[in-house]
Amino acid sequence: MGRPADDLARWIPRLLSHWRRGRRDAPRGPRPPPDRLTPPELREVAAGVERLSRGLTRDRALAGERYLDDPRLLGAYLLFYWPVSYLQARGVLSELPASPRSVLDLGSGPGPLALAALDAGAAEALCADRAARALAAARALAGEARLALETRPWDPARGAPLASLAAGRRLDAVTLGHVLNELSPGPGGEGDVERRAALLAEAAGLLAPGGSVVVIEPALRDTSRALLRVRDLLVARGFAVRAPCLFRGPCPALPRESDWCHAERPIEPPPLVAEIGKAAGLRKESVKMSYLVLAPPGEGWAEPPPGRLFRIVSEPLPSKGRLRYMGCGPEGRLGLALQEKHVGEPNRRFERLLRGDVVELTEVEPRGDGLRLGPGSSVRVIAAAGSPVPGVTAPPPGATR
């Protein structure tokens, strides 16, 4: 298993080659470069990316539609959004205590999550989607890389039981990348939440002991808050969360409409992705996502390590004369602040925290809507963003992985 960025770099020529083979109206001429687009190709792909961005993140007109049946939109997805989804998956899978060996990817499209899981150590993966063209792309990409990937048609609107996809196998992971918000692309009302929660509960029923349901959603306010409502419903029904939550009760981000929860990981995008993003007016300097990792039914919440723990859930918040973040831990969602004049060796790490880091704090005192660190406070990162939290994301004793 290599570094995600290095592994992704090997996929770029395959993605580009597959896209070119599928172009029906490709102009004839000299062979184009294997790792970048010609100017006419760039204009074509950027136009498709703009349509996808507008339809999935702005006016939402494509959410829930069969856009991957459109060859131009599938091509734009392959060259721009596939690499992003791949990195999202590698970022969340890295928080699991062990690489899953068997994976079912629901709503897989052309397979970025499944192929990310295989690159991360999985032995077998199954892609399930309603778009035959996207499944064919996943098979072709896996074949070129000599990876063990199966595909099956799956349309959530038809209500076929997921057990028919698993064929009696117990799985180490079921992944859903950008599926829930398109399953019922409404505002996340009660009916939408129930439907989405039912799908995740059914998926969790396919897991082997120690397995995980991995959900990745857009880092938009509405889609993130909708995922948090699904999380709360499942937690109320006895499900345990492996990541990112350290708080076991109703999500403390939901009471205020302006709050939501998402991850952000800095990246240097592959040159092809950066070029397309620039042409489409989209910048990709980081990978953003909302995510949720659920344990199988009957597995309880793991006990976190001792101490006052918080996951950093914000970027640094501007404040005159002090450093401030929002943290969420076993005691809830709180502001964490340190005056610049009190920065010293024990707490200097506070200056360099990243969204997603899990930290242990000492010598803090309540102040206003949160906690204040002082010159005697210490800050220790016990799990960097994208790493498993010791004892929290681990499977229960005796679980086989």
TAWONOR-V90232 format. One record per backbone hydrogen bond with DSSP energy under -1.0 kcal/mol. CO is the residue of the C=O (numbers start at 0). NH is the residue of the N-H. Records with the same first field share a line. If there is no record, write none. Layout:
CO=NH + NH
This chain:
2=6
3=7
4=8
5=9
7=10 + 11
10=14
11=15
12=16
13=17
14=18
15=19
16=20
17=21
19=22
37=41
38=42
39=43
40=44
41=45
42=46
43=47
44=48
45=49
46=50
47=51
48=52
49=53
50=54
51=55
52=56
53=58 + 59
54=61 + 62
61=64
64=66
65=68
66=69
69=73
70=74
71=75
72=76
73=77
74=78
75=79
76=81
79=83
80=84
81=85
82=86
83=87
84=88
85=89
86=90
87=91
88=92
89=93
91=94
92=95
100=122 + 123
101=171 + 172
102=125
103=174
104=127
107=110
110=114
111=115
112=116
113=117
114=118
115=119
116=121
117=120
123=102
124=149
125=104
126=151
127=106 + 107
128=153
130=134
131=135
132=136
133=137
134=138
135=139
136=140
137=141
138=142
139=143
140=144
141=146
146=148
147=124
149=126
151=128
154=157
160=163
161=164 + 165
162=166
165=168
170=207
171=211
172=103
173=213
174=105
175=215
178=181 + 182
179=183
183=185
188=192
189=193
190=194
191=195
192=196
193=197
194=198
195=199
196=200
197=201
198=202
199=203
200=204
202=205
203=206
205=170
207=210
211=173
212=293
213=175
214=291
215=177
216=289
219=223
220=224
221=225
222=226
223=227
224=228
225=229
226=230
227=231
228=232
229=233
230=234
231=235
233=238
234=237
239=294
242=292
250=253
255=258
262=288
264=286
269=273
270=274
271=275
272=276
273=277
274=278
275=279
276=281
284=266
286=264
288=262
289=216
291=214
292=241 + 242
293=212
295=298
307=360
309=358
310=327
311=355
318=321
320=339
322=337
323=316
324=335
325=312
326=333
327=310
328=331
331=328
333=326
334=370
335=324
336=372
337=322
338=341
339=342
343=347
345=378
346=349
347=350
348=351
353=356
356=311
357=381 + 382
358=309
359=379
364=371
366=369
368=334
369=366
370=336
371=364
373=376
377=361
379=359
382=357
383=386
388=391 + 392
395=398
